[in-house]
Amino acid sequence: MVKQRIQRSIRITKYILYKETLLDFKESFWSFIGAFFGIGIIAFIQSFYLPDIENIFLIGSFGASCVLIYGAIQSPLAQPRNLIGGHVLSAIIGVTIYNLVPSVVWISAPLAVSFSIIAMQYTKTLHPPGGATALIAVIGTEKIKSLGYMYVLSPVLTGTLILFVVALLFNNMTKSRCYPTNRKYTRLFKRKTENY
């Protein structure tokens, strides 16, 4: 009995390790290129057009979004509705919570993240980096906090749209990658790319 359990555990471990360690270099290449250009464009805009301002255009949650939209493009959490809606909704909630409870971080930080999760669940726009977007609105630097609701438009909406456009370009360059995975958009992109 014990021997069977051990053998079964070994089989399961081999399966998990084998499946998880398979590398597709083409997928990795396109994930790298997409993330490089997505973050690169935002960083370029930050450094050349906003040099006097602290790095407020390039927020940390964009890095986490890149993992989803360039590395895990089939995930429901990486789809456009989730990407854009999750970030924008969370930014609105984060700024609102900061305006209501500005000086009590131990209350405002968990409130912002918790309300963001609930709002994203109800609107079906769950995007994990959205929680970080809400948190940044509450605990970010004074320059970010001073933006108020402009934080929602820039950097959040603008940066998210840049990441989305880059994802559309690079995730649809090969036949093996298709983004977004919604059938309506998939058919549209197939028709457009077949004409070229």
C-alpha positions as CSV (number, residue, x, y, z in Angstrom):
1,M,0.0,0.0,0.0
2,V,2.7,2.4,0.9
3,K,4.8,1.4,-2.1
4,Q,1.8,2.1,-4.4
5,R,1.4,5.6,-2.9
6,I,5.1,6.3,-3.4
7,Q,5.0,5.1,-7.0
8,R,1.9,7.2,-7.6
9,S,3.5,10.2,-6.1
10,I,6.5,9.7,-8.3
11,R,4.4,9.5,-11.4
12,I,2.5,12.6,-10.5
13,T,5.7,14.5,-9.8
14,K,7.3,13.4,-13.1
15,Y,4.2,14.5,-14.9
16,I,4.1,17.9,-13.2
17,L,7.8,18.6,-13.6
18,Y,7.9,17.4,-17.2
19,K,4.9,19.5,-18.2
20,E,6.1,22.6,-16.4
21,T,9.7,22.4,-17.7
22,L,8.8,22.1,-21.4
23,L,10.1,25.2,-23.1
24,D,8.8,26.7,-26.3
25,F,11.5,29.1,-27.4
26,K,9.3,30.8,-30.0
27,E,6.7,31.5,-27.3
28,S,9.4,32.8,-25.0
29,F,10.8,35.0,-27.8
30,W,7.5,36.6,-28.5
31,S,6.8,37.1,-24.8
32,F,10.2,38.8,-24.4
33,I,9.6,41.0,-27.5
34,G,6.1,42.0,-26.4
35,A,7.1,42.9,-22.8
36,F,10.2,44.7,-24.0
37,F,8.4,46.9,-26.4
38,G,5.3,47.4,-24.1
39,I,7.3,48.6,-21.1
40,G,9.9,50.2,-23.4
41,I,7.4,52.5,-25.0
42,I,6.1,53.6,-21.7
43,A,9.6,54.1,-20.3
44,F,10.5,56.1,-23.5
45,I,7.6,58.4,-23.0
46,Q,8.5,58.8,-19.4
47,S,12.1,59.6,-20.0
48,F,11.8,61.9,-23.0
49,Y,8.5,63.7,-22.5
50,L,8.2,63.8,-18.7
51,P,11.9,64.0,-17.6
52,D,11.3,66.4,-14.8
53,I,8.6,64.4,-13.2
54,E,9.3,61.4,-11.0
55,N,8.6,58.0,-12.6
56,I,4.9,58.4,-12.3
57,F,4.1,57.2,-15.8
58,L,5.7,53.8,-15.3
59,I,4.0,52.1,-12.4
60,G,4.8,48.6,-11.0
61,S,1.5,47.0,-11.8
62,F,2.3,47.3,-15.5
63,G,5.1,44.8,-15.1
64,A,2.7,42.3,-13.6
65,S,0.3,43.0,-16.5
66,C,3.0,42.2,-19.0
67,V,3.5,38.7,-17.5
68,L,-0.2,38.1,-18.2
69,I,-0.7,39.7,-21.6
70,Y,2.6,38.6,-23.1
71,G,3.4,35.4,-21.2
72,A,0.0,33.9,-20.4
73,I,-2.1,35.2,-23.3
74,Q,-4.7,32.4,-23.1
75,S,-5.6,33.3,-19.5
76,P,-9.0,34.8,-18.9
77,L,-7.3,37.3,-16.7
78,A,-5.2,38.6,-19.6
79,Q,-8.0,39.5,-21.9
80,P,-8.6,43.2,-22.9
81,R,-11.7,43.6,-20.8
82,N,-9.8,42.5,-17.8
83,L,-6.6,44.4,-18.6
84,I,-8.2,47.8,-19.2
85,G,-11.3,47.4,-17.0
86,G,-9.3,46.0,-14.0
87,H,-6.7,48.7,-14.0
88,V,-9.1,51.6,-14.6
89,L,-11.6,50.5,-12.0
90,S,-8.9,49.8,-9.4
91,A,-7.3,53.2,-10.0
92,I,-10.7,54.9,-9.5
93,I,-11.2,53.0,-6.3
94,G,-7.7,53.6,-5.1
95,V,-7.9,57.4,-5.6
96,T,-11.4,57.5,-4.0
97,I,-10.2,55.6,-0.9
98,Y,-7.2,57.9,-0.6
99,N,-9.4,60.9,-0.8
100,L,-11.7,59.5,2.0
101,V,-9.0,58.2,4.3
102,P,-5.7,60.0,3.3
103,S,-3.6,59.6,6.4
104,V,-4.4,56.2,7.8
105,V,-2.4,53.8,5.6
106,W,-3.2,50.7,7.6
107,I,-6.9,51.2,6.8
108,S,-6.7,52.8,3.3
109,A,-4.3,50.3,1.8
110,P,-6.3,47.2,2.6
111,L,-9.6,49.0,1.8
112,A,-8.4,50.0,-1.7
113,V,-7.2,46.5,-2.6
114,S,-10.2,44.7,-1.1
115,F,-12.8,47.0,-2.8
116,S,-10.9,46.7,-6.0
117,I,-11.1,42.9,-5.9
118,I,-14.8,43.0,-5.2
119,A,-15.5,45.6,-7.9
120,M,-13.5,43.6,-10.5
121,Q,-15.3,40.4,-9.6
122,Y,-18.7,42.0,-9.9
123,T,-17.8,43.6,-13.3
124,K,-16.1,40.5,-14.5
125,T,-12.8,42.4,-15.1
126,L,-10.6,40.6,-12.6
127,H,-7.0,41.4,-13.3
128,P,-4.6,40.7,-10.4
129,P,-2.3,43.7,-11.2
130,G,-5.3,45.9,-10.7
131,G,-4.9,45.4,-7.0
132,A,-1.4,46.8,-7.2
133,T,-2.8,49.8,-9.2
134,A,-5.2,50.6,-6.3
135,L,-2.5,50.1,-3.8
136,I,-0.1,52.5,-5.6
137,A,-2.8,55.2,-5.6
138,V,-2.9,54.9,-1.8
139,I,0.7,54.4,-0.8
140,G,2.5,55.9,-3.8
141,T,4.7,59.0,-3.7
142,E,3.3,62.5,-3.1
143,K,3.4,63.2,-6.8
144,I,1.2,60.2,-7.5
145,K,-1.2,61.2,-4.7
146,S,-1.3,64.8,-5.9
147,L,-2.6,63.7,-9.3
148,G,-5.9,62.8,-7.8
149,Y,-8.3,61.4,-10.4
150,M,-5.8,62.3,-13.2
151,Y,-4.0,59.2,-12.0
152,V,-6.8,57.2,-13.6
153,L,-6.2,58.8,-17.0
154,S,-2.4,59.1,-16.9
155,P,-0.6,56.9,-16.1
156,V,-3.1,54.1,-15.7
157,L,-5.4,54.3,-18.7
158,T,-2.7,55.6,-21.1
159,G,-0.2,53.0,-20.0
160,T,-2.7,50.2,-20.2
161,L,-3.8,51.2,-23.7
162,I,-0.1,51.2,-24.8
163,L,0.4,47.7,-23.4
164,F,-2.8,46.6,-25.1
165,V,-1.9,47.9,-28.5
166,V,1.6,46.3,-28.3
167,A,-0.1,43.0,-27.2
168,L,-2.4,43.1,-30.2
169,L,0.6,43.6,-32.5
170,F,3.1,41.1,-31.1
171,N,0.6,38.4,-29.9
172,N,-0.9,38.1,-33.4
173,M,2.3,38.0,-35.5
174,T,2.5,34.2,-35.5
175,K,-0.1,31.6,-36.1
176,S,0.5,29.9,-32.8
177,R,-0.4,33.0,-30.8
178,C,-3.8,34.7,-30.8
179,Y,-4.8,37.6,-28.6
180,P,-7.5,38.3,-27.5
181,T,-9.0,34.8,-27.3
182,N,-12.5,36.0,-27.7
183,R,-13.9,34.3,-30.8
184,K,-15.3,37.5,-32.3
185,Y,-11.9,39.2,-32.2
186,T,-10.1,36.0,-33.3
187,R,-12.1,35.8,-36.5
188,L,-11.5,39.5,-37.2
189,F,-7.7,39.2,-36.8
190,K,-7.6,36.0,-38.9
191,R,-9.4,37.8,-41.8
192,K,-7.1,40.8,-41.5
193,T,-3.9,38.8,-41.4
194,E,-4.9,36.4,-44.2
195,N,-5.2,39.4,-46.6
196,Y,-1.5,40.2,-46.1
